[in-house]
Every structure is written in structure tokens, then in C-alpha cells.
Amino acid sequence: MPLQVGCAARPGKARENKTGAWRVFRPVVEREVCTKCGMCALVCPEGCVEETEDETYVVDLDYCKGCGICAEVCPKKAIRMEREEK
């Protein structure tokens, strides 16, 4: 069976529950370094990186699980993962 592209769960499932509470690391965007390429929003498996009206990107920490994929794909390394302080 070939690998299926897309989510294993119904779309919007994570949006029903705020899942960011158990995160260990959180992404921090350095706005001065960001080139606004949008790669972070494109690869976020939870869809919690969104473009704002001024074309910058913000992470909705209510839903971010801290996987770090956004930081890995950022070509300018404008996103760093910091340990969550609770």
C-alpha cells in the first residue's frame, strides 16, 4: 500500500482541543531575520503558523506541539526552539 499524503485524523481535529499545553519546546521567530518565505506555515503539521496582515508569521501556541519542523525548514534559521517554562 503506498503512503497516503495528508492527515491521519479528520481535518480540524486538533482545532477542537487546545493541544499546546503539553509542549516541551516552543518556537520563537526572530522577526529581524525572517524573510517571510512562508515555509514554516507550509510544513506545520498542525496548521498553527499563520500569516498576519503585515505578511509576518505567528505561531498559535494554543495548538503548537513544539515538534520543531518549522525551525528545521527555515532557510534563514529565523526560528529557534526554546524550552517551555511553565
TORLOKOL-928776 format. One record per atom (N, C-alpha, C, O): residue number from 1; residue in three letters; x, y negated, z negated. Coordinates in pm, whole numbers, plus 32768, in hexadecimal, padded with zeros to 4 digits. Atoms other than C-alpha are relative to their C-alpha. Layout:
N
ZANU seq type   xx   yy   zz
ZANU NUM  ALA    X    Y    Z
...
END
This chain:
86
ZANU seq type   xx   yy   zz
ZANU   1  MET 8055 8076 8000
ZANU   1  MET 8000 8000 8000
ZANU   1  MET 8059 7F84 8000
ZANU   1  MET 80B0 7F78 7FA9
ZANU   2  PRO 7FAE 8079 7FFB
ZANU   2  PRO 809A 7EAF 8061
ZANU   2  PRO 7FDE 7FA2 7F8C
ZANU   2  PRO 7F6E 7FA4 7F58
ZANU   3  LEU 8014 8063 806A
ZANU   3  LEU 80C5 7D9C 7F5E
ZANU   3  LEU 7F9D 7F97 802E
ZANU   3  LEU 7FAA 7F5F 809B
ZANU   4  GLN 8065 8063 7FE1
ZANU   4  GLN 7F9A 7CB5 7F58
ZANU   4  GLN 802F 7F76 7FD4
ZANU   4  GLN 8069 7F68 7F68
ZANU   5  VAL 7FDE 8089 8022
ZANU   5  VAL 7FD4 7B3E 7F5B
ZANU   5  VAL 7F8C 7FC4 7FB2
ZANU   5  VAL 7F18 7FD5 7FD7
ZANU   6  GLY 8068 8043 804E
ZANU   6  GLY 7F18 7A79 7E53
ZANU   6  GLY 7FFA 802F 7F71
ZANU   6  GLY 8054 8075 7F42
ZANU   7  CYS 8010 7FE3 808E
ZANU   7  CYS 7E9A 7A9F 7CF2
ZANU   7  CYS 7FC5 808A 7FEA
ZANU   7  CYS 7F7A 80BD 803C
ZANU   8  ALA 803B 7F80 8027
ZANU   8  ALA 7E48 7BE4 7C43
ZANU   8  ALA 7F7A 7FEA 7FBB
ZANU   8  ALA 7F23 8042 7FBC
ZANU   9  ALA 807C 8020 8045
ZANU   9  ALA 7D35 7B39 7B7D
ZANU   9  ALA 7FAB 7FA5 8059
ZANU   9  ALA 7FDB 7F6A 80BA
ZANU  10  ARG 8057 805B 7FB6
ZANU  10  ARG 7C0B 7A79 7BFC
ZANU  10  ARG 8038 7F73 7FFA
ZANU  10  ARG 806B 7F4B 7F92
ZANU  11  PRO 7FD3 808B 8004
ZANU  11  PRO 7C69 7913 7C5F
ZANU  11  PRO 7FBA 7FB2 7F93
ZANU  11  PRO 7F42 7FC3 7F7C
ZANU  12  GLY 8039 8054 8069
ZANU  12  GLY 7C35 781D 7B46
ZANU  12  GLY 7FFC 8042 7F78
ZANU  12  GLY 7FD1 8003 7F17
ZANU  13  LYS 8007 7FB8 807F
ZANU  13  LYS 7C54 7924 7A34
ZANU  13  LYS 8050 7FB9 7F93
ZANU  13  LYS 801F 7FAC 7F23
ZANU  14  ALA 7FAD 8043 8064
ZANU  14  ALA 7D70 786C 7981
ZANU  14  ALA 7FC2 7F7B 7FD7
ZANU  14  ALA 7FD6 7F4F 7F65
ZANU  15  ARG 803E 8081 8020
ZANU  15  ARG 7CAB 7726 7990
ZANU  15  ARG 7F8D 800F 7F9D
ZANU  15  ARG 7F62 7FAD 7F61
ZANU  16  GLU 806A 7FE9 8061
ZANU  16  GLU 7B9D 77C6 78BA
ZANU  16  GLU 8035 7FFC 7F71
ZANU  16  GLU 7FEA 7FE2 7F13
ZANU  17  ASN 7FC3 7FFB 8084
ZANU  17  ASN 7C90 77E1 7796
ZANU  17  ASN 8080 7FAD 8000
ZANU  17  ASN 80CF 7FB7 805E
ZANU  18  LYS 7F83 804B 800C
ZANU  18  LYS 7DA1 76F4 7724
ZANU  18  LYS 806B 8063 7FD3
ZANU  18  LYS 806C 8090 7F61
ZANU  19  THR 7FA0 7F94 8017
ZANU  19  THR 7EC6 77E3 773C
ZANU  19  THR 808B 7FCF 7FDB
ZANU  19  THR 80E5 8020 7FC7
ZANU  20  GLY 7F7A 8035 801B
ZANU  20  GLY 7FEB 76FB 76F3
ZANU  20  GLY 802A 8008 7F6E
ZANU  20  GLY 809D 7FE8 7F4F
ZANU  21  ALA 7FE2 8001 808E
ZANU  21  ALA 7FDC 772A 7579
ZANU  21  ALA 806E 8063 7FD9
ZANU  21  ALA 80B1 804E 7F74
ZANU  22  TRP 7F9D 7F9C 8025
ZANU  22  TRP 80C0 785B 7579
ZANU  22  TRP 8084 7FF0 804C
ZANU  22  TRP 80D9 8048 8046
ZANU  23  ARG 7F87 801C 7FB0
ZANU  23  ARG 81CC 77C1 7659
ZANU  23  ARG 8079 7FF1 7FA3
ZANU  23  ARG 806E 7FB9 7F36
ZANU  24  VAL 7F83 800E 804A
ZANU  24  VAL 8337 77D7 75DE
ZANU  24  VAL 8051 7F8C 8039
ZANU  24  VAL 8090 7F41 7FEE
ZANU  25  PHE 7FB9 806D 7FBD
ZANU  25  PHE 83CE 76E7 76DE
ZANU  25  PHE 7F9C 7FAD 804F
ZANU  25  PHE 7F38 7FE0 8080
ZANU  26  ARG 8057 8058 7FB2
ZANU  26  ARG 832F 75BA 7785
ZANU  26  ARG 8054 7FB4 8067
ZANU  26  ARG 80C8 7F93 804C
ZANU  27  PRO 7FB7 804B 7F9A
ZANU  27  PRO 8394 7508 78C6
ZANU  27  PRO 7FFF 7F6B 7FE2
ZANU  27  PRO 7F99 7F34 7FB8
ZANU  28  VAL 7FF4 8091 800F
ZANU  28  VAL 8411 73A2 78AE
ZANU  28  VAL 8033 7FCA 8085
ZANU  28  VAL 809D 7FF2 80B4
ZANU  29  VAL 7FDB 8038 7F7D
ZANU  29  VAL 841D 72DA 79F3
ZANU  29  VAL 804D 7F7D 7FEB
ZANU  29  VAL 801F 7F22 7FA7
ZANU  30  GLU 7FB2 807B 8002
ZANU  30  GLU 852F 71D5 7A19
ZANU  30  GLU 7FD7 7FAD 8079
ZANU  30  GLU 8004 7FC6 80E8
ZANU  31  ARG 803B 8050 7F93
ZANU  31  ARG 8476 70D1 7AE8
ZANU  31  ARG 8068 7FB9 8056
ZANU  31  ARG 8053 7FA8 80CE
ZANU  32  GLU 7F98 8049 7FB4
ZANU  32  GLU 85B6 7018 7B4D
ZANU  32  GLU 8045 805B 8066
ZANU  32  GLU 807A 802B 80CA
ZANU  33  VAL 7FBC 7FA0 7FA9
ZANU  33  VAL 863E 7156 7BF0
ZANU  33  VAL 7FA0 803C 8066
ZANU  33  VAL 7FCA 8062 80D4
ZANU  34  CYS 8066 7FC1 7FAB
ZANU  34  CYS 84F9 71D9 7C89
ZANU  34  CYS 7FF4 7FB7 8086
ZANU  34  CYS 7FEC 7F3C 808A
ZANU  35  THR 8011 8039 7F7A
ZANU  35  THR 84DB 71A5 7E02
ZANU  35  THR 7F71 800F 8034
ZANU  35  THR 7F54 7FEE 80A7
ZANU  36  LYS 808E 7FF0 7FDF
ZANU  36  LYS 8364 71F7 7E01
ZANU  36  LYS 7FE8 8060 8074
ZANU  36  LYS 7F8E 804B 80C5
ZANU  37  CYS 800D 7FA0 7F92
ZANU  37  CYS 8390 7320 7EEA
ZANU  37  CYS 7F85 805A 7FF0
ZANU  37  CYS 7F51 808D 8054
ZANU  38  GLY 8077 7FB0 8018
ZANU  38  GLY 8271 73DF 7E47
ZANU  38  GLY 8016 8096 7FF5
ZANU  38  GLY 7FB6 80E1 7FEB
ZANU  39  MET 7FE5 7F70 800B
ZANU  39  MET 831E 7531 7E33
ZANU  39  MET 7FCC 8038 7F7C
ZANU  39  MET 7F98 80A8 7F78
ZANU  40  CYS 802D 7FD2 8084
ZANU  40  CYS 82C9 754A 7CC0
ZANU  40  CYS 7F6A 801F 8003
ZANU  40  CYS 7F3E 8084 7FCD
ZANU  41  ALA 8091 7FEB 7FF8
ZANU  41  ALA 8154 7527 7D08
ZANU  41  ALA 7FDF 8075 805B
ZANU  41  ALA 7F7F 80BE 8043
ZANU  42  LEU 8018 7F95 7FA1
ZANU  42  LEU 8169 7619 7E29
ZANU  42  LEU 8013 808B 7FC3
ZANU  42  LEU 7FC7 80E7 7FE1
ZANU  43  VAL 7FE0 7F7B 8034
ZANU  43  VAL 8201 7738 7D62
ZANU  43  VAL 7FC7 801F 7F76
ZANU  43  VAL 7FD0 8091 7F4A
ZANU  44  CYS 8035 7FE8 8087
ZANU  44  CYS 8159 770E 7C0E
ZANU  44  CYS 7F93 806B 8006
ZANU  44  CYS 7F2C 8057 8046
ZANU  45  PRO 8063 7F95 7FF8
ZANU  45  PRO 809E 7857 7BD9
ZANU  45  PRO 7F7D 7FDE 7FB9
ZANU  45  PRO 7F17 801E 7FD4
ZANU  46  GLU 807A 8026 8047
ZANU  46  GLU 7FA1 77AD 7AF3
ZANU  46  GLU 7FBE 7F85 803C
ZANU  46  GLU 7F50 7F60 8013
ZANU  47  GLY 803A 8076 7FC2
ZANU  47  GLY 7F66 767A 7BCC
ZANU  47  GLY 7FF6 7F8B 7FA1
ZANU  47  GLY 7F9B 7F39 7FAD
ZANU  48  CYS 800B 806B 8064
ZANU  48  CYS 7FAE 7591 7AAB
ZANU  48  CYS 8061 7F8D 801A
ZANU  48  CYS 806E 7F34 7FC6
ZANU  49  VAL 7FAF 8072 7FD8
ZANU  49  VAL 80A5 74AC 7B5F
ZANU  49  VAL 7FAF 7FB4 8069
ZANU  49  VAL 7F8C 7FE9 80D2
ZANU  50  GLU 8058 804D 7FA8
ZANU  50  GLU 7FDE 7396 7C01
ZANU  50  GLU 8040 7F7D 802B
ZANU  50  GLU 808D 7F40 7FE0
ZANU  51  GLU 7FD1 8080 7FCC
ZANU  51  GLU 802B 7269 7CD9
ZANU  51  GLU 7FA5 7F91 7FCD
ZANU  51  GLU 7F2B 7F9E 7FCE
ZANU  52  THR 804E 8073 8032
ZANU  52  THR 7FBF 711A 7C48
ZANU  52  THR 7FE9 7F9D 8072
ZANU  52  THR 8019 7FB1 80E1
ZANU  53  GLU 801C 8066 7F9A
ZANU  53  GLU 7F42 6FE8 7D02
ZANU  53  GLU 807E 7FBB 8032
ZANU  53  GLU 8084 7F92 80A6
ZANU  54  ASP 7F84 8040 7FD6
ZANU  54  ASP 80A2 6F55 7D09
ZANU  54  ASP 8065 8064 8039
ZANU  54  ASP 80DD 8048 8041
ZANU  55  GLU 7FB2 7F97 7FBD
ZANU  55  GLU 8121 7099 7DAB
ZANU  55  GLU 806F 803B 7FAA
ZANU  55  GLU 80D2 806E 7FDF
ZANU  56  THR 7FA5 7FB8 8058
ZANU  56  THR 81DD 7114 7C79
ZANU  56  THR 7FB9 8080 7FD5
ZANU  56  THR 7F43 8092 7FF1
ZANU  57  TYR 8039 7F80 802A
ZANU  57  TYR 81A5 726B 7BE1
ZANU  57  TYR 8000 800B 7F69
ZANU  57  TYR 8063 7FE8 7F27
ZANU  58  VAL 800C 7FEB 808F
ZANU  58  VAL 812B 72BC 7A84
ZANU  58  VAL 7FD5 8090 7FE6
ZANU  58  VAL 7F93 80CF 8038
ZANU  59  VAL 8022 7F78 8027
ZANU  59  VAL 8104 7406 79CE
ZANU  59  VAL 7F93 7FF9 7F96
ZANU  59  VAL 7FA1 7FB3 7F31
ZANU  60  ASP 806B 7FF8 8063
ZANU  60  ASP 7FC0 744F 7916
ZANU  60  ASP 802A 8068 7F9A
ZANU  60  ASP 801C 80E0 7FB1
ZANU  61  LEU 7FCA 7FA6 8065
ZANU  61  LEU 8053 74E4 77D9
ZANU  61  LEU 7F96 8052 7FB8
ZANU  61  LEU 7FB7 80AF 7F6F
ZANU  62  ASP 806A 7FAD 8039
ZANU  62  ASP 7F00 7569 776C
ZANU  62  ASP 7FFC 8089 8042
ZANU  62  ASP 7FCF 80EB 8006
ZANU  63  TYR 8008 7F84 7FB4
ZANU  63  TYR 7F25 7676 7876
ZANU  63  TYR 8088 8039 8027
ZANU  63  TYR 8090 80AC 8051
ZANU  64  CYS 7F79 7FD2 7FDB
ZANU  64  CYS 809F 768F 78B6
ZANU  64  CYS 802D 806D 7F9F
ZANU  64  CYS 8024 805C 7F26
ZANU  65  LYS 7FD1 7F92 8052
ZANU  65  LYS 812D 77D9 783A
ZANU  65  LYS 8097 7FFD 7FED
ZANU  65  LYS 80CE 8052 7FA8
ZANU  66  GLY 7F71 800F 8013
ZANU  66  GLY 8296 7765 7851
ZANU  66  GLY 8055 8067 8049
ZANU  66  GLY 80C1 808B 801A
ZANU  67  CYS 7FB7 7F98 7FB6
ZANU  67  CYS 8305 7863 7956
ZANU  67  CYS 8082 7FCE 803D
ZANU  67  CYS 80DF 801C 8050
ZANU  68  GLY 7F85 8039 7FCA
ZANU  68  GLY 840B 7775 79E7
ZANU  68  GLY 8012 800A 8096
ZANU  68  GLY 807A 7FE4 80CA
ZANU  69  ILE 7FF5 7FF5 7F6E
ZANU  69  ILE 83C5 77BD 7B54
ZANU  69  ILE 8011 7F76 803F
ZANU  69  ILE 805E 7F65 809E
ZANU  70  CYS 7FF6 8088 7FCA
ZANU  70  CYS 8399 7648 7B95
ZANU  70  CYS 808F 7FCC 7FF5
ZANU  70  CYS 80C2 7F8C 8051
ZANU  71  ALA 7F76 802D 8015
ZANU  71  ALA 84F2 7600 7B04
ZANU  71  ALA 8061 8049 805D
ZANU  71  ALA 80C2 800E 808C
ZANU  72  GLU 7FA8 7FB0 7FA8
ZANU  72  GLU 8591 7718 7BD1
ZANU  72  GLU 7FFD 7FD1 8090
ZANU  72  GLU 8064 7FD1 80D4
ZANU  73  VAL 800C 8025 7F72
ZANU  73  VAL 850C 769C 7D20
ZANU  73  VAL 801D 7F6E 801C
ZANU  73  VAL 802B 7F48 8090
ZANU  74  CYS 7FEA 808F 7FEA
ZANU  74  CYS 8549 7529 7CEB
ZANU  74  CYS 8089 7FEA 8041
ZANU  74  CYS 80F0 800B 8005
ZANU  75  PRO 7F80 8011 7FBA
ZANU  75  PRO 8655 74CC 7DEC
ZANU  75  PRO 805D 7F9A 7FC0
ZANU  75  PRO 80D6 7FA0 7FD4
ZANU  76  LYS 7FAF 8068 8042
ZANU  76  LYS 86CD 73A2 7D1D
ZANU  76  LYS 8017 801E 7F6C
ZANU  76  LYS 8057 7FCF 7F26
ZANU  77  LYS 7FF5 7FDA 808E
ZANU  77  LYS 86BB 7457 7BCC
ZANU  77  LYS 7FCA 7F91 7FA5
ZANU  77  LYS 8003 7F72 7F3D
ZANU  78  ALA 8040 806B 804B
ZANU  78  ALA 85D5 7342 7B51
ZANU  78  ALA 7FA5 8035 7F91
ZANU  78  ALA 7F6E 7FE7 7F44
ZANU  79  ILE 8052 7FC4 8068
ZANU  79  ILE 8519 7437 7A73
ZANU  79  ILE 805A 8058 7FAA
ZANU  79  ILE 80A2 80AE 7FDD
ZANU  80  ARG 7FB4 7FAB 805C
ZANU  80  ARG 85B9 74CC 793F
ZANU  80  ARG 7F9D 803E 7F9F
ZANU  80  ARG 7F36 8003 7F80
ZANU  81  MET 8055 7FBB 8060
ZANU  81  MET 8522 75C3 784D
ZANU  81  MET 8037 7FE6 7F74
ZANU  81  MET 80AC 8001 7F58
ZANU  82  GLU 7FD9 801D 808B
ZANU  82  GLU 852A 7559 76E0
ZANU  82  GLU 7FB1 805C 7FA3
ZANU  82  GLU 7F3C 807A 7FBC
ZANU  83  ARG 8044 7FAD 8063
ZANU  83  ARG 84D8 7633 75B5
ZANU  83  ARG 7F8D 7FAF 7FC3
ZANU  83  ARG 7F9C 7F3C 7F9D
ZANU  84  GLU 8078 803E 8038
ZANU  84  GLU 837A 75E5 7538
ZANU  84  GLU 8011 7FF2 7F6A
ZANU  84  GLU 803E 804F 7F26
ZANU  85  GLU 7FFE 8018 808F
ZANU  85  GLU 8369 754C 73DE
ZANU  85  GLU 7F71 7FFC 7FCF
ZANU  85  GLU 7F21 7FAD 8000
ZANU  86  LYS 808B 7FF9 8031
ZANU  86  LYS 822F 75A2 731C
ZANU  86  LYS 7FF8 7FD1 7F72
ZANU  86  LYS 7F8C 7FD0 7F38
END
